[in-house]
Amino acid sequence: MKKNQKSKFAIIGYPIQHSLSPAMHNTAFKALKLPFQYSKIQLTPKQLPSFFRKLRNESYLGLNVTVPHKEAVVKFMDELSDEAKLIGAVNTIVIEDSRLKGYNTDGAGYLQSLVKETRLSLRDKRIVILGAGGAARAILASLCTQGVKQITIANRTFSRAKTLAKEFQKKFNKIQLKALPLPDDHIGSLFKETDLLINTTSAELKKMPFPPLPLNHLPRHAIVSDIIYRPKMTVLLKAAKKAGLKTHGGLGMLLYQGALAFELWTGKKAPLSAMKRALEKIV
Ligand SMILES: NC(=O)c1ccc[n+]([C@@H]2O[C@H](COP(=O)([O-])OP(=O)(O)OC[C@H]3O[C@@H](n4cnc5c(N)ncnc54)[C@H](OP(=O)(O)O)[C@@H]3O)[C@@H](O)[C@H]2O)c1
């Protein structure tokens, strides 16, 4: 490789020490014999402006962005993909000719994982999303493009669920978008007509799982999906399994959002099996 040739990638976030992305991407670079290195950079929100001022002169080809910076980095981009615009957040940055283009691969990554792992056809489906944070926005944006019938957003802070439902209802007028507080006494009757339940809250990560949900009201064909990947079997997935329902875990979302970022950076097909093995080794 020539001196000064760009060869670096990194994930920025706060905190960042537990990120699995370096292992996944370094394995992918090695598998395709690419001379790149992927590291993690811990940045506080205050450090973001000076980091982005210097970034164009450094040897980075791309970045991933994680909590809590996905929305804050939008203003540093020269250009945004359509998904990033719709979601209002960036998780992948491509640096080319000193220009920064922001993408968001979280929603598409979730969708790929869901469809490949469960074979679910989303057309006309009724979906409940628990949570209204960044991940919920990304997943909602992807689901809205799939011809689903109804999406209810249930969130602890009800106002956030209402704002999100209203915003997406304006953009997708053929889908019924609703909001519900979490927990709520009416969730059982809603579950009776639900095909897919997705947990995007960080409640379990914070060791504060919400009160048990009436999963026995879900139809037998329903799928329960949880985007948390550590532990692989979350409290919600264990309860769903016990109720005889099909489950879908969060590791696939991490894998496919990473694979999509890899393809944006390198223009090459991501070595999915190697990346998956790298993740499974450390989860
Ligand atoms: N598998 C993957 O690749 C992947 C990708 C992205 C994120 N994730 C995971 O998804 C989770 C959410 O990420 P995010 O970026 O959306 O976070 P976020 O923007 O901080 O949103 C967190 C959401 O969780 C809710 N919540 C937090 N604690 C709760 C509790 N005790 N009871 C009920 N609701 C609670 C919040 O409700 P309020 O609005 O009331 O605060 C909010 O809706 C994280 O655990 C993250 O690790 C996984």
The ligand as an ORCA input file, in Angstrom:
! r2SCAN-3c Opt
* xyz 0 1
  N     -29.166     -5.726     17.205
  C     -28.654     -4.585     16.800
  O     -27.887     -4.524     15.836
  C     -29.038     -3.308     17.493
  C     -28.948     -2.088     16.793
  C     -29.314     -0.913     17.456
  C     -29.748     -0.971     18.793
  N     -29.802     -2.175     19.428
  C     -30.287     -2.254     20.826
  O     -31.581     -1.673     20.871
  C     -31.805     -1.028     22.105
  C     -32.363      0.361     21.881
  O     -31.422      1.164     21.201
  P     -31.797      2.663     20.808
  O     -30.641      3.207     20.054
  O     -33.151      2.728     20.214
  O     -31.858      3.356     22.273
  P     -32.617      4.683     22.690
  O     -32.736      5.617     21.563
  O     -31.961      5.114     23.959
  O     -34.135      4.187     23.056
  C     -34.353      3.352     24.163
  C     -35.830      2.954     24.203
  O     -35.989      2.013     25.279
  C     -37.019      2.493     26.164
  N     -36.705      2.082     27.533
  C     -35.520      2.201     28.175
  N     -35.607      1.697     29.411
  C     -36.892      1.241     29.568
  C     -37.600      0.605     30.640
  N     -37.015      0.329     31.806
  N     -38.897      0.255     30.432
  C     -39.501      0.525     29.251
  N     -38.884      1.127     28.207
  C     -37.584      1.482     28.377
  C     -37.017      4.004     26.002
  O     -38.249      4.511     26.437
  P     -38.411      6.054     26.829
  O     -38.703      6.785     25.536
  O     -39.550      6.058     27.774
  O     -37.106      6.486     27.448
  C     -36.799      4.118     24.485
  O     -37.989      3.892     23.780
  C     -30.466     -1.054     22.837
  O     -30.562     -2.080     23.794
  C     -29.457     -1.401     21.777
  O     -28.360     -2.135     22.277
  C     -29.484     -3.338     18.802
*
